[in-house]
Every structure is written in C-alpha cells, then in structure tokens.
Amino acid sequence: MKANNPSAYRMAPWRKQMKRIITILLVTFGTACVMLVYLSISERMTDINMKIQALQEERAEYSRNIADLTTDEGILTAYKTMQERAARAGFTEIDFEDNDQYAYVIVDGYTGAGINTEPQIQEPSSLTEIVSLIKPEYTESLQEWLYKRISTGIESYEVTN
C-alpha cells in the first residue's frame, strides 16, 4: 500500500535531465580545471629543468676551460720552459759567488736596511713573552681539584661541629 501524501510528488522528466546534464558539466569543468593546473605546473617544471640543464652544461664548459687553462699555466711555468724562455730572452744564470754578474739597484725613497748589509735576525730574548692558549682554570688536574674540594669540605665540616 502506498501512502498518498499530497506534498510528495515526482520530479518532472526535463528537470531530471537538466540535473544530470549540470552534474556532468560540473564534473567535466572541475576535471578540466585540475588538468589545467597540472599542465601549468608541469610546463613550469619543464622550463625550470631545461634552464638547470643549460646552466649545468655551461658550468661543465667553464670547468673544462679552467682545467685547460690550468694545464697551459703549468706548461708555461714549468722549470724547463721558463729556463728556455729566459735563455731566448738573453738572460743568463747568476752565480751568487761572483759579484761581477749582478748589481744592486739603488731605488729612490727606499728606507730599508741599506745596501750590502746582512739581514738582521732577532734574538729570542727580544721576542715577546709566549702566552699559553690554555686558560689557568684548565691547568689543574682532576686529582688536584678533588683533593682541594675534599680538604675544604672536611675543614668546613670541622668548623661547623
């Protein structure tokens, strides 16, 4: 038996169809919005990854250039190469025992020790006093510290009794 309720009635068929169409459109629109956000984020990430890759390639190129230049510097400053370049430029090796091979050049305004004087060496007594890096509080051993603590504890106990 069906109860006859005058306030209860069925929805019209065109309303049911409209409700289904609107629900499908809303679900489709929501899905499209989520996909657009996903595509936008993916596009940005891809763009950033391409920039990172380009920077890493540039960094690798700079590293190779630095290595090449370091190798070239090593070749140019090698002892044998420097000796050959000096010989081609007309330089000769100096014999420091022969004073005729080299000469001192007097420079105006130089107030150094002077020409033909031996370098002055400081005597150890003129050096400043050596300061310890260890604080005085940390120079006492554990046994000494315990002995002091125990002896002062016994003395203070005897005084109070």
PyMOL CGO cylinders between C-alpha atoms (Angstrom):
from pymol import cmd
from pymol.cgo import CYLINDER

trace = [
    CYLINDER, 0.00, 0.00, 0.00, 1.25, 3.33, -0.96, 0.3, 1, 1, 1, 1, 1, 1,
    CYLINDER, 1.25, 3.33, -0.96, 0.69, 6.26, 1.23, 0.3, 1, 1, 1, 1, 1, 1,
    CYLINDER, 0.69, 6.26, 1.23, -0.90, 9.12, -0.56, 0.3, 1, 1, 1, 1, 1, 1,
    CYLINDER, -0.90, 9.12, -0.56, 0.98, 12.19, 0.51, 0.3, 1, 1, 1, 1, 1, 1,
    CYLINDER, 0.98, 12.19, 0.51, -0.20, 15.30, -1.27, 0.3, 1, 1, 1, 1, 1, 1,
    CYLINDER, -0.20, 15.30, -1.27, 3.12, 17.17, -0.63, 0.3, 1, 1, 1, 1, 1, 1,
    CYLINDER, 3.12, 17.17, -0.63, 5.25, 14.41, -2.13, 0.3, 1, 1, 1, 1, 1, 1,
    CYLINDER, 5.25, 14.41, -2.13, 5.46, 14.42, -5.92, 0.3, 1, 1, 1, 1, 1, 1,
    CYLINDER, 5.46, 14.42, -5.92, 7.84, 13.27, -8.54, 0.3, 1, 1, 1, 1, 1, 1,
    CYLINDER, 7.84, 13.27, -8.54, 10.33, 15.49, -10.35, 0.3, 1, 1, 1, 1, 1, 1,
    CYLINDER, 10.33, 15.49, -10.35, 9.47, 16.33, -13.91, 0.3, 1, 1, 1, 1, 1, 1,
    CYLINDER, 9.47, 16.33, -13.91, 11.48, 14.38, -16.51, 0.3, 1, 1, 1, 1, 1, 1,
    CYLINDER, 11.48, 14.38, -16.51, 13.01, 17.53, -18.04, 0.3, 1, 1, 1, 1, 1, 1,
    CYLINDER, 13.01, 17.53, -18.04, 14.23, 18.56, -14.56, 0.3, 1, 1, 1, 1, 1, 1,
    CYLINDER, 14.23, 18.56, -14.56, 15.88, 15.16, -14.06, 0.3, 1, 1, 1, 1, 1, 1,
    CYLINDER, 15.88, 15.16, -14.06, 17.68, 15.54, -17.41, 0.3, 1, 1, 1, 1, 1, 1,
    CYLINDER, 17.68, 15.54, -17.41, 18.79, 19.08, -16.57, 0.3, 1, 1, 1, 1, 1, 1,
    CYLINDER, 18.79, 19.08, -16.57, 20.12, 17.89, -13.20, 0.3, 1, 1, 1, 1, 1, 1,
    CYLINDER, 20.12, 17.89, -13.20, 22.16, 15.11, -14.89, 0.3, 1, 1, 1, 1, 1, 1,
    CYLINDER, 22.16, 15.11, -14.89, 23.48, 17.48, -17.57, 0.3, 1, 1, 1, 1, 1, 1,
    CYLINDER, 23.48, 17.48, -17.57, 24.51, 20.10, -14.99, 0.3, 1, 1, 1, 1, 1, 1,
    CYLINDER, 24.51, 20.10, -14.99, 26.18, 17.42, -12.82, 0.3, 1, 1, 1, 1, 1, 1,
    CYLINDER, 26.18, 17.42, -12.82, 28.12, 16.08, -15.82, 0.3, 1, 1, 1, 1, 1, 1,
    CYLINDER, 28.12, 16.08, -15.82, 29.11, 19.63, -16.86, 0.3, 1, 1, 1, 1, 1, 1,
    CYLINDER, 29.11, 19.63, -16.86, 30.29, 20.47, -13.31, 0.3, 1, 1, 1, 1, 1, 1,
    CYLINDER, 30.29, 20.47, -13.31, 32.35, 17.27, -13.08, 0.3, 1, 1, 1, 1, 1, 1,
    CYLINDER, 32.35, 17.27, -13.08, 33.82, 17.94, -16.54, 0.3, 1, 1, 1, 1, 1, 1,
    CYLINDER, 33.82, 17.94, -16.54, 34.59, 21.57, -15.64, 0.3, 1, 1, 1, 1, 1, 1,
    CYLINDER, 34.59, 21.57, -15.64, 36.24, 20.54, -12.32, 0.3, 1, 1, 1, 1, 1, 1,
    CYLINDER, 36.24, 20.54, -12.32, 38.32, 17.90, -14.08, 0.3, 1, 1, 1, 1, 1, 1,
    CYLINDER, 38.32, 17.90, -14.08, 39.36, 20.40, -16.75, 0.3, 1, 1, 1, 1, 1, 1,
    CYLINDER, 39.36, 20.40, -16.75, 40.39, 22.94, -14.07, 0.3, 1, 1, 1, 1, 1, 1,
    CYLINDER, 40.39, 22.94, -14.07, 42.51, 20.32, -12.27, 0.3, 1, 1, 1, 1, 1, 1,
    CYLINDER, 42.51, 20.32, -12.27, 44.12, 19.29, -15.56, 0.3, 1, 1, 1, 1, 1, 1,
    CYLINDER, 44.12, 19.29, -15.56, 44.89, 22.91, -16.47, 0.3, 1, 1, 1, 1, 1, 1,
    CYLINDER, 44.89, 22.91, -16.47, 46.58, 23.48, -13.10, 0.3, 1, 1, 1, 1, 1, 1,
    CYLINDER, 46.58, 23.48, -13.10, 48.55, 20.25, -13.55, 0.3, 1, 1, 1, 1, 1, 1,
    CYLINDER, 48.55, 20.25, -13.55, 49.61, 21.24, -17.08, 0.3, 1, 1, 1, 1, 1, 1,
    CYLINDER, 49.61, 21.24, -17.08, 50.61, 24.72, -15.92, 0.3, 1, 1, 1, 1, 1, 1,
    CYLINDER, 50.61, 24.72, -15.92, 52.79, 23.30, -13.12, 0.3, 1, 1, 1, 1, 1, 1,
    CYLINDER, 52.79, 23.30, -13.12, 54.27, 20.71, -15.48, 0.3, 1, 1, 1, 1, 1, 1,
    CYLINDER, 54.27, 20.71, -15.48, 55.11, 23.42, -18.00, 0.3, 1, 1, 1, 1, 1, 1,
    CYLINDER, 55.11, 23.42, -18.00, 56.88, 25.49, -15.34, 0.3, 1, 1, 1, 1, 1, 1,
    CYLINDER, 56.88, 25.49, -15.34, 58.80, 22.49, -14.03, 0.3, 1, 1, 1, 1, 1, 1,
    CYLINDER, 58.80, 22.49, -14.03, 59.88, 21.52, -17.54, 0.3, 1, 1, 1, 1, 1, 1,
    CYLINDER, 59.88, 21.52, -17.54, 61.02, 25.09, -18.22, 0.3, 1, 1, 1, 1, 1, 1,
    CYLINDER, 61.02, 25.09, -18.22, 62.99, 25.18, -14.96, 0.3, 1, 1, 1, 1, 1, 1,
    CYLINDER, 62.99, 25.18, -14.96, 64.55, 21.78, -15.67, 0.3, 1, 1, 1, 1, 1, 1,
    CYLINDER, 64.55, 21.78, -15.67, 65.67, 22.97, -19.11, 0.3, 1, 1, 1, 1, 1, 1,
    CYLINDER, 65.67, 22.97, -19.11, 67.27, 26.07, -17.54, 0.3, 1, 1, 1, 1, 1, 1,
    CYLINDER, 67.27, 26.07, -17.54, 69.01, 23.92, -14.93, 0.3, 1, 1, 1, 1, 1, 1,
    CYLINDER, 69.01, 23.92, -14.93, 70.33, 21.61, -17.64, 0.3, 1, 1, 1, 1, 1, 1,
    CYLINDER, 70.33, 21.61, -17.64, 71.63, 24.57, -19.66, 0.3, 1, 1, 1, 1, 1, 1,
    CYLINDER, 71.63, 24.57, -19.66, 73.35, 26.00, -16.56, 0.3, 1, 1, 1, 1, 1, 1,
    CYLINDER, 73.35, 26.00, -16.56, 74.93, 22.63, -15.78, 0.3, 1, 1, 1, 1, 1, 1,
    CYLINDER, 74.93, 22.63, -15.78, 76.26, 22.40, -19.33, 0.3, 1, 1, 1, 1, 1, 1,
    CYLINDER, 76.26, 22.40, -19.33, 77.64, 25.92, -19.01, 0.3, 1, 1, 1, 1, 1, 1,
    CYLINDER, 77.64, 25.92, -19.01, 79.24, 25.01, -15.68, 0.3, 1, 1, 1, 1, 1, 1,
    CYLINDER, 79.24, 25.01, -15.68, 80.82, 21.89, -17.22, 0.3, 1, 1, 1, 1, 1, 1,
    CYLINDER, 80.82, 21.89, -17.22, 82.18, 24.04, -20.07, 0.3, 1, 1, 1, 1, 1, 1,
    CYLINDER, 82.18, 24.04, -20.07, 83.67, 26.50, -17.58, 0.3, 1, 1, 1, 1, 1, 1,
    CYLINDER, 83.67, 26.50, -17.58, 85.22, 23.63, -15.62, 0.3, 1, 1, 1, 1, 1, 1,
    CYLINDER, 85.22, 23.63, -15.62, 86.81, 22.27, -18.78, 0.3, 1, 1, 1, 1, 1, 1,
    CYLINDER, 86.81, 22.27, -18.78, 88.12, 25.75, -19.68, 0.3, 1, 1, 1, 1, 1, 1,
    CYLINDER, 88.12, 25.75, -19.68, 89.59, 26.16, -16.18, 0.3, 1, 1, 1, 1, 1, 1,
    CYLINDER, 89.59, 26.16, -16.18, 91.26, 22.75, -16.44, 0.3, 1, 1, 1, 1, 1, 1,
    CYLINDER, 91.26, 22.75, -16.44, 92.68, 23.63, -19.87, 0.3, 1, 1, 1, 1, 1, 1,
    CYLINDER, 92.68, 23.63, -19.87, 93.98, 26.99, -18.65, 0.3, 1, 1, 1, 1, 1, 1,
    CYLINDER, 93.98, 26.99, -18.65, 95.49, 25.39, -15.54, 0.3, 1, 1, 1, 1, 1, 1,
    CYLINDER, 95.49, 25.39, -15.54, 97.27, 22.86, -17.75, 0.3, 1, 1, 1, 1, 1, 1,
    CYLINDER, 97.27, 22.86, -17.75, 98.52, 25.65, -20.03, 0.3, 1, 1, 1, 1, 1, 1,
    CYLINDER, 98.52, 25.65, -20.03, 99.74, 27.60, -16.99, 0.3, 1, 1, 1, 1, 1, 1,
    CYLINDER, 99.74, 27.60, -16.99, 101.55, 24.52, -15.73, 0.3, 1, 1, 1, 1, 1, 1,
    CYLINDER, 101.55, 24.52, -15.73, 103.22, 24.03, -19.08, 0.3, 1, 1, 1, 1, 1, 1,
    CYLINDER, 103.22, 24.03, -19.08, 104.22, 27.70, -19.34, 0.3, 1, 1, 1, 1, 1, 1,
    CYLINDER, 104.22, 27.70, -19.34, 105.60, 27.91, -15.80, 0.3, 1, 1, 1, 1, 1, 1,
    CYLINDER, 105.60, 27.91, -15.80, 107.45, 24.61, -15.83, 0.3, 1, 1, 1, 1, 1, 1,
    CYLINDER, 107.45, 24.61, -15.83, 111.11, 24.98, -14.90, 0.3, 1, 1, 1, 1, 1, 1,
    CYLINDER, 111.11, 24.98, -14.90, 112.40, 23.72, -18.22, 0.3, 1, 1, 1, 1, 1, 1,
    CYLINDER, 112.40, 23.72, -18.22, 110.10, 26.00, -20.23, 0.3, 1, 1, 1, 1, 1, 1,
    CYLINDER, 110.10, 26.00, -20.23, 110.95, 29.03, -18.09, 0.3, 1, 1, 1, 1, 1, 1,
    CYLINDER, 110.95, 29.03, -18.09, 114.65, 28.28, -18.49, 0.3, 1, 1, 1, 1, 1, 1,
    CYLINDER, 114.65, 28.28, -18.49, 114.29, 28.07, -22.29, 0.3, 1, 1, 1, 1, 1, 1,
    CYLINDER, 114.29, 28.07, -22.29, 112.29, 31.32, -22.43, 0.3, 1, 1, 1, 1, 1, 1,
    CYLINDER, 112.29, 31.32, -22.43, 114.86, 33.09, -20.26, 0.3, 1, 1, 1, 1, 1, 1,
    CYLINDER, 114.86, 33.09, -20.26, 117.70, 31.87, -22.50, 0.3, 1, 1, 1, 1, 1, 1,
    CYLINDER, 117.70, 31.87, -22.50, 115.83, 33.09, -25.62, 0.3, 1, 1, 1, 1, 1, 1,
    CYLINDER, 115.83, 33.09, -25.62, 115.28, 36.47, -23.96, 0.3, 1, 1, 1, 1, 1, 1,
    CYLINDER, 115.28, 36.47, -23.96, 119.02, 36.78, -23.29, 0.3, 1, 1, 1, 1, 1, 1,
    CYLINDER, 119.02, 36.78, -23.29, 119.07, 36.11, -19.55, 0.3, 1, 1, 1, 1, 1, 1,
    CYLINDER, 119.07, 36.11, -19.55, 121.87, 34.08, -18.01, 0.3, 1, 1, 1, 1, 1, 1,
    CYLINDER, 121.87, 34.08, -18.01, 122.09, 32.19, -14.76, 0.3, 1, 1, 1, 1, 1, 1,
    CYLINDER, 122.09, 32.19, -14.76, 123.56, 34.13, -11.85, 0.3, 1, 1, 1, 1, 1, 1,
    CYLINDER, 123.56, 34.13, -11.85, 126.48, 32.83, -9.87, 0.3, 1, 1, 1, 1, 1, 1,
    CYLINDER, 126.48, 32.83, -9.87, 125.89, 34.45, -6.49, 0.3, 1, 1, 1, 1, 1, 1,
    CYLINDER, 125.89, 34.45, -6.49, 129.54, 33.94, -5.57, 0.3, 1, 1, 1, 1, 1, 1,
    CYLINDER, 129.54, 33.94, -5.57, 130.67, 36.21, -8.45, 0.3, 1, 1, 1, 1, 1, 1,
    CYLINDER, 130.67, 36.21, -8.45, 129.83, 39.85, -7.64, 0.3, 1, 1, 1, 1, 1, 1,
    CYLINDER, 129.83, 39.85, -7.64, 130.58, 40.98, -11.18, 0.3, 1, 1, 1, 1, 1, 1,
    CYLINDER, 130.58, 40.98, -11.18, 127.48, 39.19, -12.57, 0.3, 1, 1, 1, 1, 1, 1,
    CYLINDER, 127.48, 39.19, -12.57, 124.86, 41.13, -10.66, 0.3, 1, 1, 1, 1, 1, 1,
    CYLINDER, 124.86, 41.13, -10.66, 124.48, 44.61, -9.30, 0.3, 1, 1, 1, 1, 1, 1,
    CYLINDER, 124.48, 44.61, -9.30, 122.28, 46.27, -6.74, 0.3, 1, 1, 1, 1, 1, 1,
    CYLINDER, 122.28, 46.27, -6.74, 119.96, 48.98, -7.94, 0.3, 1, 1, 1, 1, 1, 1,
    CYLINDER, 119.96, 48.98, -7.94, 119.50, 51.99, -5.71, 0.3, 1, 1, 1, 1, 1, 1,
    CYLINDER, 119.50, 51.99, -5.71, 115.83, 52.94, -5.52, 0.3, 1, 1, 1, 1, 1, 1,
    CYLINDER, 115.83, 52.94, -5.52, 114.87, 56.48, -4.51, 0.3, 1, 1, 1, 1, 1, 1,
    CYLINDER, 114.87, 56.48, -4.51, 112.68, 56.62, -1.43, 0.3, 1, 1, 1, 1, 1, 1,
    CYLINDER, 112.68, 56.62, -1.43, 113.56, 53.13, -0.20, 0.3, 1, 1, 1, 1, 1, 1,
    CYLINDER, 113.56, 53.13, -0.20, 114.18, 53.30, 3.56, 0.3, 1, 1, 1, 1, 1, 1,
    CYLINDER, 114.18, 53.30, 3.56, 115.15, 49.69, 4.07, 0.3, 1, 1, 1, 1, 1, 1,
    CYLINDER, 115.15, 49.69, 4.07, 118.17, 48.26, 5.84, 0.3, 1, 1, 1, 1, 1, 1,
    CYLINDER, 118.17, 48.26, 5.84, 120.53, 49.64, 3.21, 0.3, 1, 1, 1, 1, 1, 1,
    CYLINDER, 120.53, 49.64, 3.21, 122.76, 48.22, 0.56, 0.3, 1, 1, 1, 1, 1, 1,
    CYLINDER, 122.76, 48.22, 0.56, 125.27, 45.42, 1.21, 0.3, 1, 1, 1, 1, 1, 1,
    CYLINDER, 125.27, 45.42, 1.21, 124.13, 44.78, 4.79, 0.3, 1, 1, 1, 1, 1, 1,
    CYLINDER, 124.13, 44.78, 4.79, 123.33, 41.43, 6.27, 0.3, 1, 1, 1, 1, 1, 1,
    CYLINDER, 123.33, 41.43, 6.27, 119.71, 40.79, 7.27, 0.3, 1, 1, 1, 1, 1, 1,
    CYLINDER, 119.71, 40.79, 7.27, 119.09, 41.38, 10.94, 0.3, 1, 1, 1, 1, 1, 1,
    CYLINDER, 119.09, 41.38, 10.94, 117.96, 38.40, 12.96, 0.3, 1, 1, 1, 1, 1, 1,
    CYLINDER, 117.96, 38.40, 12.96, 116.02, 38.93, 16.17, 0.3, 1, 1, 1, 1, 1, 1,
    CYLINDER, 116.02, 38.93, 16.17, 117.40, 37.29, 19.24, 0.3, 1, 1, 1, 1, 1, 1,
    CYLINDER, 117.40, 37.29, 19.24, 114.99, 35.04, 21.17, 0.3, 1, 1, 1, 1, 1, 1,
    CYLINDER, 114.99, 35.04, 21.17, 115.30, 37.31, 24.24, 0.3, 1, 1, 1, 1, 1, 1,
    CYLINDER, 115.30, 37.31, 24.24, 113.82, 40.24, 22.32, 0.3, 1, 1, 1, 1, 1, 1,
    CYLINDER, 113.82, 40.24, 22.32, 110.72, 38.28, 21.36, 0.3, 1, 1, 1, 1, 1, 1,
    CYLINDER, 110.72, 38.28, 21.36, 107.56, 38.92, 23.32, 0.3, 1, 1, 1, 1, 1, 1,
    CYLINDER, 107.56, 38.92, 23.32, 106.57, 36.58, 26.12, 0.3, 1, 1, 1, 1, 1, 1,
    CYLINDER, 106.57, 36.58, 26.12, 104.82, 33.46, 24.90, 0.3, 1, 1, 1, 1, 1, 1,
    CYLINDER, 104.82, 33.46, 24.90, 101.24, 33.33, 26.11, 0.3, 1, 1, 1, 1, 1, 1,
    CYLINDER, 101.24, 33.33, 26.11, 99.57, 30.00, 26.77, 0.3, 1, 1, 1, 1, 1, 1,
    CYLINDER, 99.57, 30.00, 26.77, 96.36, 29.29, 24.91, 0.3, 1, 1, 1, 1, 1, 1,
    CYLINDER, 96.36, 29.29, 24.91, 95.06, 27.22, 27.82, 0.3, 1, 1, 1, 1, 1, 1,
    CYLINDER, 95.06, 27.22, 27.82, 93.12, 29.10, 30.47, 0.3, 1, 1, 1, 1, 1, 1,
    CYLINDER, 93.12, 29.10, 30.47, 94.57, 28.87, 34.00, 0.3, 1, 1, 1, 1, 1, 1,
    CYLINDER, 94.57, 28.87, 34.00, 91.34, 27.25, 35.22, 0.3, 1, 1, 1, 1, 1, 1,
    CYLINDER, 91.34, 27.25, 35.22, 92.03, 24.26, 32.97, 0.3, 1, 1, 1, 1, 1, 1,
    CYLINDER, 92.03, 24.26, 32.97, 95.62, 23.61, 34.06, 0.3, 1, 1, 1, 1, 1, 1,
    CYLINDER, 95.62, 23.61, 34.06, 94.64, 21.82, 37.27, 0.3, 1, 1, 1, 1, 1, 1,
    CYLINDER, 94.64, 21.82, 37.27, 94.36, 18.02, 37.15, 0.3, 1, 1, 1, 1, 1, 1,
    CYLINDER, 94.36, 18.02, 37.15, 91.25, 16.17, 38.29, 0.3, 1, 1, 1, 1, 1, 1,
    CYLINDER, 91.25, 16.17, 38.29, 93.09, 14.68, 41.26, 0.3, 1, 1, 1, 1, 1, 1,
    CYLINDER, 93.09, 14.68, 41.26, 94.26, 18.10, 42.46, 0.3, 1, 1, 1, 1, 1, 1,
    CYLINDER, 94.26, 18.10, 42.46, 90.75, 19.50, 42.06, 0.3, 1, 1, 1, 1, 1, 1,
    CYLINDER, 90.75, 19.50, 42.06, 89.18, 16.59, 44.02, 0.3, 1, 1, 1, 1, 1, 1,
    CYLINDER, 89.18, 16.59, 44.02, 91.81, 16.91, 46.75, 0.3, 1, 1, 1, 1, 1, 1,
    CYLINDER, 91.81, 16.91, 46.75, 91.09, 20.63, 47.16, 0.3, 1, 1, 1, 1, 1, 1,
    CYLINDER, 91.09, 20.63, 47.16, 87.32, 20.02, 47.23, 0.3, 1, 1, 1, 1, 1, 1,
    CYLINDER, 87.32, 20.02, 47.23, 87.58, 17.21, 49.77, 0.3, 1, 1, 1, 1, 1, 1,
    CYLINDER, 87.58, 17.21, 49.77, 90.03, 19.09, 52.00, 0.3, 1, 1, 1, 1, 1, 1,
    CYLINDER, 90.03, 19.09, 52.00, 87.89, 22.26, 52.01, 0.3, 1, 1, 1, 1, 1, 1,
    CYLINDER, 87.89, 22.26, 52.01, 84.79, 20.11, 52.66, 0.3, 1, 1, 1, 1, 1, 1,
    CYLINDER, 84.79, 20.11, 52.66, 86.42, 18.44, 55.69, 0.3, 1, 1, 1, 1, 1, 1,
    CYLINDER, 86.42, 18.44, 55.69, 87.63, 21.79, 57.07, 0.3, 1, 1, 1, 1, 1, 1,
    CYLINDER, 87.63, 21.79, 57.07, 84.19, 23.37, 56.71, 0.3, 1, 1, 1, 1, 1, 1,
    CYLINDER, 84.19, 23.37, 56.71, 82.62, 20.30, 58.39, 0.3, 1, 1, 1, 1, 1, 1,
    CYLINDER, 82.62, 20.30, 58.39, 85.07, 20.54, 61.33, 0.3, 1, 1, 1, 1, 1, 1,
    CYLINDER, 85.07, 20.54, 61.33, 84.39, 24.26, 61.77, 0.3, 1, 1, 1, 1, 1, 1,
    CYLINDER, 84.39, 24.26, 61.77, 80.61, 23.81, 61.91, 0.3, 1, 1, 1, 1, 1, 1,
    CYLINDER, 80.61, 23.81, 61.91, 80.77, 20.96, 64.53, 0.3, 1, 1, 1, 1, 1, 1,
]
cmd.load_cgo(trace, "trace")
